[in-house]
Amino acid sequence: DAGITQSPRHKVTETGTPVTLRCHQTENHRYMYWYRQDPGHGLRLIHYSYGVKDTDKGEVSDGYSVSRSKTEDFLLTLESATSSQTSVYFCAISAAGNQPQHFGDGTRLSIL
Amino acid sequence: DAKTTQPPSMDCAEGRAANLPCNHSTISGNEYVYWYRQIHSQGPQYIIHGLKNNETNEMASLIITEDRKSSTLILPHATLRDTAVYYCIVRVLKVSNFGNEKLTFGTGTRLTIIP
């Protein structure tokens, strides 16, 4: 299995609080991605990174920001969490944009 | 990316070959066929991908029809651990894939392996 660790695995927080999710990889892959998965919507891309300090938006990026200061870490931040951001968040990595993506085990985030 | 059509659910007896079909009749010449699966509460797992030739790896085989309008994922000897939702995805692969990085997951096929 690809060396991907997501933390925390579970989090419950309140509306309006900031939240940061971390994705750590040991594969030295260039590309990293954040998806969210909700019933009826499948997986939707939030943001992705194609190198250190290089990021771009996905299809559902509003309300989220990302940072990648090191190859191995990709952080997803909810500046002011809302109940609509309750979801399961998956990180994925790939060696290149045209290579298969490999996923972490997800973070289950509940915002009350 | 082209759309795909998969049956919503299938059953297969343990030890038998599981054959999962996927229709992608609008696929373009530069689109690959990918298969992923998701076991309950885990992240999606990459299985296999191909362009037009049949492909085989340690997990599965991928059979793509000559006109590329459909494909079949074959799990040769299904086990209970293969119970999962299987997703067929078609995706353009440019040299860098810059600007087209997302994977579009549909609703998939829920495969249940019966003991």
Chai-1 contact restraints between the chains, C-beta under 6 A:
chainA,res_idxA,chainB,res_idxB,connection_type,confidence,min_distance_angstrom,max_distance_angstrom,comment,restraint_id
A,G42,B,F105,contact,1.0,0.0,6.0,A-B,restraint_1
A,L43,B,F105,contact,1.0,0.0,6.0,A-B,restraint_2
A,L45,B,K102,contact,1.0,0.0,6.0,A-B,restraint_3
A,Y48,B,E101,contact,1.0,0.0,6.0,A-B,restraint_4
A,G58,B,K102,contact,1.0,0.0,6.0,A-B,restraint_5
A,F90,B,G43,contact,1.0,0.0,6.0,A-B,restraint_6
A,G97,B,S96,contact,1.0,0.0,6.0,A-B,restraint_7
A,G97,B,N97,contact,1.0,0.0,6.0,A-B,restraint_8
A,G97,B,E101,contact,1.0,0.0,6.0,A-B,restraint_9
A,N98,B,L93,contact,1.0,0.0,6.0,A-B,restraint_10
A,N98,B,N97,contact,1.0,0.0,6.0,A-B,restraint_11
A,P100,B,Y46,contact,1.0,0.0,6.0,A-B,restraint_12
A,H102,B,Y46,contact,1.0,0.0,6.0,A-B,restraint_13
A,F103,B,G43,contact,1.0,0.0,6.0,A-B,restraint_14
A,F103,B,P44,contact,1.0,0.0,6.0,A-B,restraint_15
A,G104,B,G43,contact,1.0,0.0,6.0,A-B,restraint_16
A,D105,B,Q42,contact,1.0,0.0,6.0,A-B,restraint_17
A,D105,B,G43,contact,1.0,0.0,6.0,A-B,restraint_18
A,G106,B,G43,contact,1.0,0.0,6.0,A-B,restraint_19
